């Protein structure tokens, strides 16, 4: 309804939602740029607001504070990475090949210098927020669930534990390279793929391990 009590039509409501989504996207994109520039220091809300070309009132309309914004940035980034991984995995029908594509694809996010800097800054800020608020572990779920179907199809005795092992092993390698300021060489990526697939029972003669 508008200020006179009149019900908004569908076109107006859709336009308002589009405007709100546009404002949020500008703030999230600005936050990533400021995080990247400010790293390893914590970004300031005032700098994010200025970068987005908006105001404090608009910022706090969508976010309760900086920590909430960091979580939103992380969720947005994870959703985009998950979409990329799903597309890579769709390129093969072989379950082991899908798992290999997931491992390779997740680490490939760091192969681009700009993406590397953005990921480094975002993960660093997310880690700080996690220490204060212990956000729901499901923030990483969009990445983790992609392993469920191919691992189940591989016929292991405990595909859920296999998935957890592959996920945590790969994330551990990713974080170690973020902390070092280096990107993983292809040899390390290939070794991790062989290690993960070998651990879930794929024979070393399998084409996915070559």
N, C-alpha and C positions, 0 to 999 in steps of 0.2 A: 504494500500500500504506500501511496505517497503522503506528503504532509497534510493533505486535505481528506485523507481517509479513502481515497479512490484506489481500487485494486489495479496494480500494474498489469499491463498486457504481457503476453508471452514474449513479444519482440523486445519490449523494454527490459523485462527481467533477464532475457538472454544477453542483452547489451550490457546490463549492469554486471552480470557474472563475467563477461568477457573483459570488462574494464578492471574488475577486481583481480582476475587471473593475470592480466597484463601488469598490474601494479606489483603483485607478488613476484612475478617472474623478473621484473626489473630489480627488485630488492635482492632476490636470491642471486641473480647474475652479478650484481654489484658486490654482494658479500663475498663471492668467490674471488673476484678481482682484488678486493681489498685484503682478503686473507692471504692471497698469493704474494702481494706486495709487502704486507706487514710481517709475514712469517720470519722468524719464529715467534714474534710478539703477538699478543692477542689483538684482534682488530677492534676499533672503536665504533660504536653505533653511529656517532656523528659523522665519521668518515664514510660509513656505508650509506647513510642517508644522503650525504652530499654526492657520492658516486652515483647513486640511483636517481638523483635529480628530484628528490621528493622531500618530505618533511617528517619530523618526529611523530606527528599525529597519525600520518599514514602508516608509518612503520609499526607503531603500537596498536594499530587497528588489526594487524595480522599476526603480530608476534608479541608474546609477553615479555620478551627481553632477548638479550644476545644469545643466551644458551639455547633458547627455543629456536632461534634463527639458525644456529649451527646445526642443530638436529635436523631441521628442515632441509638445509643445504646437503647434509649427508644422505638423507633419504632420497632427495632428488638425484644426486649423483649415483647412488646405488641402483635406482630404477633405470637409469640410462645405461649403466654397465650391464645390468641384467638383460636388458633388451638386446644389447650387442652380443652378449654371450649366447642368448637363445638363438639369434640369427646364425651365429657360427656353428652351433650344435646342430641346427637344422640342415647343415650342409652335408651331413653323413647319416646313414641309417644304422651304422654299426655302433652298438652301445659303448664299446671301449673307445671308439673314435670320438664319440660325443664327450666322454669324460676327458679325453686328451685335449679336445677343443676347448673345454671349460678351463682346464688348467692353463693351457697356452694363452687362451683369450684373456683371462684375468690378468696375467702378468704382462700381456701385450699392451694393456692400458698405460703402462709406464714407458712404452717405447717412443712416444712422442714427447719432446722436451716440455711443451706447454702443458700437456696433460699430466706429466710427471710433477711439475711444479704445483699445479692445482691440487693433485691428489695428496702430495706431501703436506701442503698447507692445511687442507681440509681434514685429513686424518689426524694431524697434530692437534687441531682445535677440538675435534670430536673426542679425542682421548682425554683432554682436559675437562670437557663437559661431563664425560662419563664418570670421571673420578668424583665429581660433585653430586651428580644426580642419579647415577646408575640407570641409564635409560634402558628400556626394554631390549633384550637381546634380539628380538624379532626384527630390529632395524636391518640386520644382515640377511634376514630370511629370504628375500627375493633372489639372492645369489645362491644360497644353500639349497633351496628346493629344486633348482635346475639339475642337481645331481641325482635326485631320487629315482626318476624313471630309468635312466640308463644303468644305474647300479643295480636296481631290482631286476632289469632284463639280463644282467650278467650272471644272475643265479647264485650270488654269494649267500652264505648262511646268515649274514647280518648286514644287509645293505644300508640300514640306517647308521650303524656304527662306522661302516666303510665310508659313508658320505661325510660323517663328522670328521673322520680322520683325514680324508682328502681336503675338505674345506679348511680345517685348522692348519694343516701342513702348508697348503698353498698360501693362506693368509699370513702365516708366519714368515714365509720367504718374502712375500710382498712387503711386509712391514720392515723386515731386516734391510731390504734394499732402500726403502724410503729413508730409514734412519741413517744409512751410509752415504746418502747423496748420490748413489750410483744406480744405473738401470741394470737389470739382470741380463747377462750375455746369453745368447741363444743356447749355448752348451749347458748352462745351468737350468734353463727352462726344460730342455729335452731330458736332462737327468731327473728332474722333478716328475715329469710325466711318466718316465719309466718306473720310478720309485713308487708313485701312487698306483699305477696300474698293476705293478708287480705285487703290491701290498693287498690289492683286492682280488688277486688270484688269476690275473691274466698272464699266460705263459710268456717267457721272454722271446719266444719265437713268433709271437703275435705281431702282425704288421703294424698295429697301433704303437708298438714299442720300438719300432725301428727308426 
